[in-house]
């Protein structure tokens, strides 16, 4: 009897001890979360957050800009949001964006590298690099792109030629319904290919289509997958789990391998005295620094910079053109007016050019309205606060927060001169006057 009582008492104290440990652990976690979520004086306001996950579940990951818009209306043009253990400051309105990224640009010069981006780019390339690497690569890319026609008449001729190929490809459909996604993607990508690879590809080229499909898949998963977002918030847990984040990483590995093969082929007939394209020019620059580790001109940066040019040039432009087709279909009266102005100013026998823009005010207004309504990058790629900064009276501490630029038109509007049209079911606002 005594032994049974002793056993019961031991079991009771063991259970009590276990409950005490669990209670202490939970208390510690909540205290740690509270301390982590504390903000300095004059920090931008934020909506209420949940412990550990912050504001993550208040965001629609497929339309995060619309969720942000609701917060901006309530809390103002400079707000903060928490995503797990990460905190972000979102800046809206054109004057504040200009102040932050023009007048105070040195304060926001660094990129915050998320875990997934670190896995893929490791601080290389044009988009996800910082500091000296970013300065070197940006300077070189701008100079090289200008040398190969960017901003010059020669590039306009390439665009006109590619537009002819696109019209031919559409004509092959003989007026039947079809998905224009990859035809437009191919046309826009060929402009980048002509500068980067020194050649264009036929739309039916299997390797070219594989590259485009991999890029399209990478962009889709990177912006819509819940597991990708969870990986960036809780990398130490998610990296061990299966899911679309693993598919995304595998897709980027294939893309980098694809570009590496193209670079190897370039080396076979590379002539340093006659650079044909961006890759040749980069190889020339690499040859100036053989064996040096103090420069960012290496093969990994070449691969990443080439992919960045494709992402920045192909995805955004092709997406905007697809928005244009959608709005022309939904607003036939606007389409008729644009066609009438094209027929009157350009006709059917010549290519449109920038020289025609001043003579086509209606079409120019339509283009601007499409850019406003079909904003391809509503929330720009975030930067990191490099030094303690004051913006709009708010204090942003050094290296602890993200500063994101909000380009959504409801918050940072452009102007247009189109007649007011009916509201779109899929849009938060109509095309406007």
N, C-alpha and C positions, 0 to 999 in steps of 0.2 A: 504493500500500500504506500509506504514511504517512498519507494523507488518510483512508483507511478506518479506521485506528486512531484517528485524532483524532475522527472522527465517532462511533465506538463509545464512546470515552471521554466525549464530550459527552453522548451519550444516557444513559450510565450515571449521570453526575453529575446530569443533569436528573431522572432517575427517583428517584435518591437524595434529591434536593432535594424532590421532590413527596412522597415517603414521609415525609421529615422534617417537612414542613409538616402532613401529615395526622396524624402522630403527635403533633405539638405541639398541633394543634387538639383532638384527642380528649383529650389530657392536660389541656388547659385546661378543657374542658367538664366532665370528671369532677371536677377540682379545684373548679370553680365550684359544681357540684352538692353536693360535700362541704361546702364552706363554707356554702352556703345551708341545708343540712340540719342543721348543728350547732345544738344546743339549749343554753340556759343551765342553770345548776345548779338542781336541784330542779324541773326541767320534768317534766310528766306523762309516764309511760312510753308506748312505742308498739311495735307489732310491727315486725319487720324490713321494710325498704323497698327498692324497686328504684331504681336511678339514674334521675333525670329524671321518672319517672312516679309515684314514691312508692308509696303503698298502693292506687292506683287499681284495679289488676287483682285485688286481694284482696276487692273489694267487688262484691256482686251488686246492680247498679243498680236492679233491680226489687224487691229485698227487702233494702235496705241495712241496715235495723234488725236483721235476723237475723245479718248479718255482724258488726255492731257488738256484738251480744250475746255472740258467741264471744270477741271481744277483751276485753270487760268482765269476763267470767268468768276470764280469764287474767291481766289486768293491773290490774283494779280499777275503781272507779267514776269515776275521772278519768283519761282516756286521751287520747293525741294521735294524729292520723293525718295523713299527707301526701298531697295530691292535686296532682301536678305541682309547681309552685312555691308552692302554697298549703298552709298548715298549719292544722289544725283541732283544737280541744280539745272532747271530748264529755264531758258531765257526766251521770251517772246517779244514781239513788236520790233519792227525794222530799226527804229532809232537805238534801242538797247542792243540789238544784234550788231549794229555797226560800231557802237561804242566798245563792245566786248571784243570783237574780232578784227577791228581796224585800229582804234585808238589804244586799246589795251592788249593788242595781239601778243606781245611778248609775255604777258601774264598767263596766256592760254596756249602757249606754243607746243606743249607736250600732249601726246595722245595717251589716254588711259587704255592699256592693253588688257582686254578681258581674257580669261583663261583659254577660251576656244581660239581666239585670235593669236594668243601666244603659241598655242600648239601648231597653228597653221603658218603664221608669218614670222614669229619670233622677233618682232621689231624691225623687220626688213620691208622694203618696198616704199611706195609713195603714200599710201593711205594710213597704214598702221605703224609708221615709224615716228620717232621723236628726235629732238635735239640736232646734233651735227649730222646724223644720218639723213634725217628729213630734209635739212637744208641742202646737203650735197645732192641728194636724189631729185629734189624738186627743181633746183637750179639747172641740173643737167637735163632733166626731162623737158623743161620749158625751152631751153636752148635748142635741143635736138629736134623737138617737134616743130619748132619754127623753121629750122633748117630744112625739114622735109615737107614744108608746105602749110603748117598750121597758121591760119590767119592770112594766107596768101591766095592769090588767084588760082594757083596750081591745085590747091585742095578743092576749091569750088568746082574745077573741071572734073576732078575725080568723083565728087558727089553727084554731079550731073550725069556722068557716065554710069555710075552705079544705079542711079534712079532709072535709067533706061533699062538696065538689066532687071530691075524689080518690076517695072511695067510689063516687060516680056514674060516674066515668071507668073505674074497675075493673069496675063492674057492666056496663058496655057490652061487656066481653069475654065475657059470658055463660058464665063458668066454663071457658073454653078457655085453654090455656097461652099466656102472653104475656110479653114482656120489660117489667118494671115500671120500668126505668131512667128513661126520660124522663117518665113520669107522675109519679113521685116527685120528680124534678128540677123539673118544672113547678110542682108544689104548693108545694115549699119555696121556690122562687124567687119565687113570687107573694107570699109574705109579705114578702120583701125589696123586691119591686116596690111593694107598697102603701105602704111607708115611703119608698122612694127616689124612685119615679115618681108616687106618689099614686094608683095604680090597679093592678088586677090584670088579667091577660090570660087569654083562653080558651085551653085546652090545644091547640086546633087552629090558633091564630093563627100564620100562616106567619112573620111577623117575630119573634115571641116564640120560636118553635122554632129559628129561625136563630141568635138570640142564645144560646140554651141549647146548641146544638150547637157553636158557636164556643167557648164557655166550656169545654165538655166536652173538645173537641179540644185546647185550650190546656193544660188540666190534664194530660191523658194524655201529650202530647208532652213537657211540662215535667218529668214525673217518670219516664218510661220510656225516652226516646230517648237512645241512646249518644252521638249527635252533639251533643245539647244539653249533655251533661256534658263532652264534649271541648271544646266551645266555651268553657265556663267555665274549663277548665284551660289550654287552649292557644288563646286567642282570636285571636292574631296570625296563626295558620296557618288555623284552622278557618273564620274569617269569609270567606275567599276560596273555600271549597269548597261544592259543592251538598250538600243533605241536609235532614234533618227540622228542623234548627235554623233553616233559612231558611223552612220552612213555618210553624214556630212564630212567627217574627217577623212573617210576613205575616198570621197569624191574629190576633195582638195588634193589628196596625194596623187590621184590620177591626173588632175589638171597640171600639177607641178611636173609630173613625169612627162606629160605631153609637151610642155614648153621646153623642158630640158632636152628632149629629142630634137626639137626644132633648132635649138641653139647648137647642138652637136652637128647637125647638118649644115648650119651656117659656117661653122669652123672649117669645113672641108674645102670651101671655095672662097673663104674670107680674104679680102684684099684690104689691108689697113689704109692704103692710099685712096681707095674708092669705096667708102662706106655706102651701102645700098639702103639701109634702113636703121631703125632704132637699135636693133640687136647688134649690127655691125659697129655702130657708133659706141655702144657700151663695151663691146669687146676691145675697141681701140683704147677706151679709157682704162679698162682693166690692165691692158698691156703697159700702161704708164707706171703702174704700181705693182710689179711682180713680187710676190712673197711678202708684201707689207700688210700688216693687220690694222694699221691706223686709218685706213680708208674704207669706205662703205662700197667701193666698186669691186664686188665679187660676184660669183655666179648665183648665189642665193638671192642677192639683191636684184640681179638681172631677171631671174625667174619671177620673183614677187612683183617687181615693177611692171613687167610685161603683163602679168595677170591683172594688176591694178588698172592699167590702161584699158584693158578689155572690159573690166567691170564698170569703170567710170564712164567709158565712152559708149559701150554697147547697150548695157542694161537700161540706163537712164534715157537714152535717145530713143531706143526701140519702144520702151514703155510709153513715152510721150506720144510717139506716132500712133500707137494702138489706142491711146486715149482720144487722139484726134479722129480716128476712124469711128470710134464709138459715138463721139459727140456729133459728128457729121450725120451719122445714121439716126440719132435721136432728135436732131434739130434740122430736118430737111430744108426748112426755109433759109436757114443760115448757109447750108451747103449750096443751095441754088444761088444765093448772093455771092458767095466766094467763087463759084464756077463762072458766073457772069463777069466778075471782075478779072478773073484769069483770062477768059476768052477775049475780053476787051483790051487788056494791057499786053498780054503775052501771046495770045493766039495758040494755034495748034502746031505750029511748025518749028518753034524754038524752045530751048530749055529756059526755065525760070532762073534768075540770078539775083544776087543781092542788089544789083543796080536797079531792079524793078521795084524794090521795097517802097520807096517814097511815092511811087505812082499807084500803090495798092493799099490805101489806108484801112479798108474794111478787112481784107485778108490779114493784114498786120495785127489788127485788133483781135481777130479770131485766134490767131496764133498765141497772142498774149493771154487771152481768156482760157484757152486750153491749158497753157502752162500754169495758170492760176488754179483751175479746177482739178486738173490731173497731176497735182504736185507729186513728182516721183520720189522725192526725199523729204517728207514732211518733218522728220526729226533727224537732223544731221548727225554725222558721226561725232561722238562726244570727245571732248578734250579734258585735260587735267589742269587744275589750278597750280601754276608753277610757283607763285609767290602769294603772300597774303594780299587780298584784293578787295576793294570796295566797289560795288556796282549797284547803282540805283539806291544807295543808302544801306545796302545789305553787306554783311561781312562774309567773305568766302575764304576760309583758311587754306593754307598751302598744302598741296599734295594729298588732301584727304577727300576731295570731292570731285565729281564730274561736272563739267559745264557743257550742257547740250543746247544746240541752237534749234529753235522751233520755227520751221518754215511753213507751217500749215496756213493757208490763205485766210481762214477765218480769224487768225490771230495776227498775221503779218501780211496784210493784203496788198496786192498790186492793183493797178487800175486797168480798166478796159472801157470800150465804147460800144458794146453790143446791145441790141435791144433786149429787154427783159424777157426771158423764156420760162417755160413751165419748169417746175421743180422735178428733179430726177428722183426716182424711188431709191436709188443706191447712193445718193449724194446728200450731204448735210445742208447744201444750199444750191440755188439755181445759178445758171449763168446770168450775169447781171449787167445793168447799164453802168 
